[in-house]
Amino acid sequence: MNLIKSTGTFSFFTIISRILGYLRDILIAIFLGAGPLADAFFVAFRIPNTFRRLFSEGTFNAAFVPSYASELSNGREKSEKFATNVFSLLILVLFFLVLIIEIFMPYFVFLIAPGFSGNEEKMSLAINLTRITFPFLFFISLSSFFSAILNSHNRFAVAAAAPVILNFFLISVLFYGNLLGDELVYYLSYAVTLAGIAQFIYLFFYVKKFYFPKFIFNFSIDSKIKNFFLKLLPSIFSSGVTQINILVGTIIASFQASAVSYLYYADRIYQINLAIAGIAIGTVILPQLSKHVINDDKEKISLIQNKALELSLFLSLPATIALLLASEPIVSALFGYGSFDEISVENSSKALFYFALGLPAFSLIKVFSSFYFARHNTKLPFYISLFSVLLNILISIIFFKKVGFIIIPIATTISSWINSIFLFIFLKKDNFFNFNSEFISKFFKILFSSILMGSFIYYLIIFFKTNLAYDQSFKSIFLIGIVVAGFISYLLIAFLIKAFKISDINLKY
C-alpha cells in the first residue's frame, strides 16, 4: 500500500463531496439564512448526519476492519460467515432503533434541542422534519458496513465517493428553492432519506465483488460477533468524539436563537480539512496497520504510524493558520448571500475561529485512535473520549449564560486537545508508538512552512480587504485566489526546505 497515494485518492473524492456540500450550504444560506426554518432543518439534518459521521467516517471501520482482517487471514469462508452475521444483526438492531425513535420522536427531539420547547411552532417543525430524515440512519449505517468491506480490501475510492450522492440530491432540490418557499425544508428532508437509499444501492453493486450481502434469521452470535459489537460502541464513541462534542454543542446552542445555524456553518468549513487530515488518513492506514500488527512487524508498524502522523500535521497545521487568519472572509465568501446577513457572518466566523484552534487535535484523535484500533484496543480511547465529552459539557454549561454560543467551539477545542494529549501519553506508556528521527525533523519544517504561508496569506487579505467585503459580488473569486496562492506557497516552501519530498509519494507501506 502507498499511504500518500491512497490518502490522495480518498481525499480527492472527499474534496469533491465537500465542494458540493459547500454549494449545498450556500444555497441553504441563501434561501433559509440563520432563522427558525434553518434551525429546525439543521436539527433534523444534524441528528441522522451525526450518526452518518459516527458510522461512516472511520468509526464503524475502526471496529470492523481489524476483526474482518483477522478472519480474512483464516480464509474466505470464515470472513464471509463473520460478515454475514454482522450484517444480519446490524439490520435488526438498526430497524428497531429507527422504529422506536420514530414512535417517540417528540421526546427524542426535545433531548436534542431542548431550547426549542419555548417555541411550539419551531419544535413541531423540527419533530416533523426529523421523522422524515431519520430513516437515513438505517441505510447509511448499512452503507458504512459496505464501505468497511471495501476498505478492508484497500478499495478506498468507491467508499469515499459515496457521500457525493447526498449532496447531489440536496442540491437538486435547492435549485427549486424560490418555487418551494417554506415547503423547501420538507423537500430537503425527503431528499436526505432518498439519498441514503441511493447510496446503499450504489455501494451494493461494488461490494458484491468481494462479499455478497445476505440477511439470515438464523445468524449465530458467537464470541467473535460479541467481541465485535463490544468493540463497536466504544470505537464509535472514541473515534467520533468530535462529532459527539458538536452534537452536545447543538443541544446547548438550541437555547439561543440562530446559534444552531451559526455552529452548523462554522462546522461545515473546517470539516473538509478534518476529513482529509484525520478521517482519510485514519481510514487508509487501518487495514494495513492491522495486518502488520497481526504479523508483529514492528518496523512497518513504526513507519506507518510516523508517516500517518507526519501527513496529518502536514495537512492540518497550515489549514489551522489559514482559518485563524481568514475566518471572517471565508465565511462571508462562502455563505454571505441572501438571507445570510452580516451578523450571521460575524457570529459564524467567531465559531470558526475557535473551532480552527482545535483542528490539529481533531485530526490527531482520528489518527491516534487508529493506532489503538489496529491492536483491537477500543476501551482506552473510549474512556479518554468519555472524559473529554464530560469536560466539554461541563465547560459549556458553566459558561453558556455568560459567554453565549461561542463557548461551545471553545469547549470543544479544549476538550479535544486534552483528548489527543491523553491518547498520545498512553500510546507512549504502552510502547505502542515512538517518534523516529525523520518525523522530529519534518515537524519543525512543517511548522516553519505553515507560519511563512500564514504571513503570506495575511498580507494578501490586507491587500484585497476591500474586495473581500461583505457587499462585494466577486468576493468568492478573490478568496479562491488567496487560498490557491497560499496553498502553492506552502507546497513550494515545504519542498524547498524538504518538509515534503517527492520520494514520499512512491514510498510503500
N, C-alpha and C positions, 0 to 999 in steps of 0.2 A: 504493500500500500504506500502511496505517496501522500503524506499529510497535507502539504500545501495545495497540490492539485485537487485532492478530494475535498478539502475545505473550500477551495475556489469554486468547484462545481456546485457544491451545496450552497455556497454564498451567492453564486450567480442567480440561481432560481429564487433564493430568498430575497435578493435585492429587487428582482422583477416583481415579486409578490408585494414587497413593501412599497415600491413606487406606485403600483396600482392601489395599494392601501392608502397612500397619501392622496392620490387623486380622489379616491372614495371619500376620505375625510375632508378634503377641500370642498367637495360638493355638499357633504353633510353640514359643514360650517356655513356655507352659503345659504342653504335652504332652512336649516334649523338653528344656526348660531349656537348660543350657550344658554338658551332659555329652558322653560319647563318641558317642552316636547323633546328637546335634546337630552335633558337629564333623564327622562323616563325611558327613552330609547337606549341610552348608554347603559343604564342599569340592566335592561332586558338583554342587551347585546353582551355586556361585560360578563354576566353570570355564565352563560354557555361558553363564551370566548375564553374566560379564565380557565374553565375546565379543559377547553381545547389546548390552551397553552400548557396546562398541567400534564395532560396526557400526551400531546403530540410533540412538544418542544423538548424532547430528550428525556422526559421523566418516565413514561412507560418504557421507553427504550432502555433506560438505565436499569430497570429491574429485569426486563425480558432478555436482552441481548446476552448478558453473561450466562444465564441459565440455558438459553437456547444454544449458545456456543458450546457449552458443556455437552449437551445432548447430541449436537452435530458431530462432535468428536467421537461419539459412540455409535454413529451410523445414522442413516437417513430415516429408517423405520422408527427409531426411538425419538428422533427430533420431531417427526410428523405426529406421533402419538402425543407428545408433550404439547405441541402447538394446538392440536385439535381439542384437547382437554381444556387448555387455557381459553381458546376461542369460544367454546360452548358455555363454559362457566361465566365468561365475560358477558355474553349475550344475555343470560338470565339475570345477572346482577344489574346490568345497565337497564334492562327492560323494567324491572321492578323499581329501581331507583327513580327513573323518569316518571313512571306511573304514580308513585307515591307523592313525588314533589308536585306533579300536575294537580293532583287532588287537593293538596294542602298549599297551593301556590300563594294565597294571600299571606299566610303565616311566614312562608319562605321569603317573600319579597320584603316583608316587614323586617326580617332579620338582616337582610342585605342592605336595605335602605330605610332604616327606622325614621330618619328625618323627614321622609315623605308623608308620614302619618298626619302631620299638621295640614296637609293639602290633599283633601279627599280626591279631587279630580286627577292630580298627578299620580297618587298612589294607585288609583283604579286603572289608569292608563298603563302604568308600569307592570301591574299584575297581568293585564290582558296581553301586553306585548311579550312578557316573559313566558307566558303559556304557549305562545306561538313559536318562540325561538328555542325553547328548552329541548325539544326532540333532537335538535342539532347535536346535543351531547352524545346521544346514542350512536349516531352514525360517525361522528368524528372520533369517538373513542375506538370504535372498530377499525376505522381508517388508520388510527395510530398503531393498532396491532399489525395491520398490513405493512405499515412503514417500518416497524421494528423488524419484521421478517426480511424486508428488502435491505435494510441497513446491515443486518447480520451477514448478508451475502455481498456486502460492500457495494450495493446499488443505491447510492445516495441521491442521485439526480431526480428520479421519479418521485420519491417521497418529498423532496424539497420543493418540487414544482406544484404539488397538490394544493397548497393554500391559495394559489392563483385563482382557483375556481371560485372561492368565496368572494374575492374582490370583484371578479368578473360579474357575478350575479348581482351584487350590490350596486356596482357602477351602472349596470344596465337599467336598474330601477331608478337610480338617481337622475339619469338623463331625462326622465319624465317628471322631475320634481316640481316644475312650475304647474303642470297639469293636475298633479295629485293633491297639492295643498297639504292640509293637516293629515290627510289619509296616507301621506308618504311614509310615516313611521310604521304603519301596518304592513304596507307592501315591502318595506325593508325587512321587517321581521319574518315575513313568509319567505323572503329570498334567502335569509340566513339558513333556515331549515332545509330548503331545496338545495342549497349549496352543499350542505352536509351529505345529502343523499347522492348528489353528483360526484362528490369527492370519494365516497365509498365505492361507487361503481367504477370510477377511473382507476383506483388503486387495485381493485379486484382483478382487473384484466392483466395487470403486471405481476401481482404477487403469485398468481396461479402457476407461473413458470417454475417457481421454487416450492410452493406449497399450495395445494388446492383446499380452500377453506371448507370445512364440513362442520355442521352442527349436529351433535349427537345428544340424545337424552340420557343414555347410559354411560356418561363420562365418569372416569374414575378420579377421585380426589385423593391421590397418593401423596407420599411425603414430598415429592418434587413439586407438585402443584401447591401443596400447603406452604412450602418454603417460598415459592414464587409470590403468592399472594401476601404472605407475611412480609416479604421484601417490598412489595408493590406500594403499599400505603406509606411506609417511611420514605421510600425513594421519591414518590410524588410530592410529599411534603418538603423534603430536604432539597431536591433539585428544583422544585417550583416555588421556593421560599419567596423569591422576588415577586412573583405573581400573587402569592398569598398576601404578602405585605400590601400590595396595591389594592387587592380586594378589601382588605381591612381598612385601607385608606378611603375607599369608596363608601364603605359603611359609615365611617365617621364624617366624611365630607357631605353626606346627604343632609346633614343638619344645617348646611349653609347653602343659600341659593346659588346656583350655577357652578358650585365648586366641583361637582362630579364631572362636569364638562371640561373645566379648566385642567383637571388632573388627567382626563382622558386624552386631550390633545397633546399635553406635555409628554405623556407616556408613549404616545404614538411615535414621537420624534426620536427619542433615544433608543427605542426598541430595535431599530434597524441595525445599530451597531452591536447591541446585545445579541441579536440573532446571529451575527457573523462572528464576533469575538468570543462569545460564550457558548451559545447553543450549537452552532455549526461545528466548532472545534470539539466540544464535549461529545457530540453525536458521532463524529467521524472517528475519533480515537478509540471509542469504547469497544467495538468489535475486535480490533487488532490488539488492543491492550489486554483484553480478556483472554485472548489466545496465548499471549506471551506470559501472562500470569499462570495459566494452566500448565504451560511448559517450563515455568520458573526461569525464564530467560531475563536475568537481571539487567544485562547490558541493553537489550532492546527496550525494556520497561523504562529504564532511566532516560534513554534517548527520546522516546515518545513523550514522556512527561515533561522533560525540559523544553522540547520543541513546542509542545502544546502551550505551555506557559509563556514561552517567548512570543509565539504568534498571537496569543490573546492580548498581551500587553502592547505588542506592535500595532494592533488594530484599535485597542480601547483607549490608550493614553492620548494620541493625537485627537481622537473624537471628543474626549473629555475636555481638552483645552479649547477646541473649536466651539463646543456647545456653551462653555462658560463665557467665552468672549462674545458670542453672537446669538445668544438665546432669543433676544427680542427680535432682531432682524429675521431670524429663521422662522419663528412663529408667525410673524407678520407676513413674510413672503409666502409661506405655505397655506395659512388659513385666514389671513386678514382681508376677507372679502365679504360682501353682502351683509348678512346678519351678525357676522363675527366682528364686533366693533373694537375700538382701540383699548377699551377697558378689558375686554376678553383677551386681547393680545398681551397686554401688560401682566395680567394675572397668570395666564398660561406660561408666559416666558419666565416668571418668577419660579413657578413649579419646575419648569425645565432646568433652570439653573441649579437648583438643589438636587434634582434627580441626577444631573450630569456629574456632580461631585461623587456620586456613588457608582458611576458606570463601571470603572475598573473592578470594583468589588462585586457587582452583579455578574460580571463575566468570570471572575476568579471562582466564584461559588460554583458555577456550572463546570468549570474545568477541574477544580479540586474534588468536587463530588464524584466525577467520573473516575478519579484515581481510587476512591473507595469502592464504587460500584463494581469496578472490574475485579475487585477482590471479594465480591459478594458481601460487602460490609455496608449495610444501609442504616444500621442502628445509630452509629455515632453521628453521621451527618443529620439524622433525624433529630436527635437530642439537641444538637447545636442550633438547628433551624427552629426548633420549638422555643428555645431560649430567645432566639433572635425575634421571632414573631411576638412573643410576650413582651419583650422590651419595646418593640415598635408600638404595640397597643398602649403600653404604659405611658410612653413619651407623648403619643398623640392625644390621649385622653387628658393628661395633666395640663398640657399647654394649648389645647384647641381653643378654649374660650378666650385666652389672652392673645394668641397669635393668629387664629383662624386656620383656613385650609392649608396654608403654607407649611404648617408644622408636619403635615403628612409626608411630603417628599423629604423633609429634613430627618424625620424619624426613620423613614425607610432607608435613607443613606447611612445614618449612624448604625442602625441595627445590621445592615448588610456588611459594612466594614468589620464590625465585630464578628459576624458570622464567618467571613472569609479568613480573618486572622486566627480564629479558633480552629478552623479546618486545617490551616497551614501548620499551626503549633502541634496538633495531634498527628498530622502526617509525618512531621519530623520526629515526634516522640515514638511513633510506632515503626520508624525507619522505613516508611513507605515512599519517601521522597527525599532526595538530596540534590542541591544545585550542582551542576557541573561548571567548570571554569568558563566555558564559552557563554553560558547564559548570563553570568555575572557581568562579563564584558559587554554583551549585547544590550543588557538592561540599561546601562548608563548611556549607551549610544542612542537607544530608542528614546530615552527621556530627553536627551540633548536635541535630537531631531524634532521632537514634539514641541519643545519650547521655541526653537527657531521658527518652526512653521506657525506657531501661535503669534509670534511677533509680526510675521508677515501678514497674517490674516487680520490682526488688529490694525495694522497700517491701512490695509485695503478697506476695512469697514469705515475708518475715519475718512478716507479719501472719497468714498462713494456714499457718505452718510445721507446726503440729500436724495440720492437715487433709491435708497432703501427705506425711505419714509413711508408711513402707513398709506398715504393717499396717492402714492406713485403707482401707475398702471403696470410698469415693467420691472418692479422690484424683484420679482422671482428670477428674472433673467440675470440681473446683476448678482443676486445671491448665488445662483448656479455658477456664474463666472468666478466668484470669490472662492467657492468650495472647490471647484476644479483646479484653480490656481494654487490653492493651499495644499491640495492633495498631491499635485505634481511636485511642488516644492518639497514636501515631506519625503516623497519617494526618492527624489534627487539627492537630498541631504543624507538620507538613510543609506543610499547606495554609495555615496562618496566617502562616508566615514565607516562603511562596512557594518552598519546595523542590519543591513539586508544584503545577502549575496545571491547571485544568480544560481550558484550551485545548490542552494537550499531548495530550489524548485524541483530538482531532479533527485533529491535525497529520498531513498526508500526506507520504510519503517517495517 
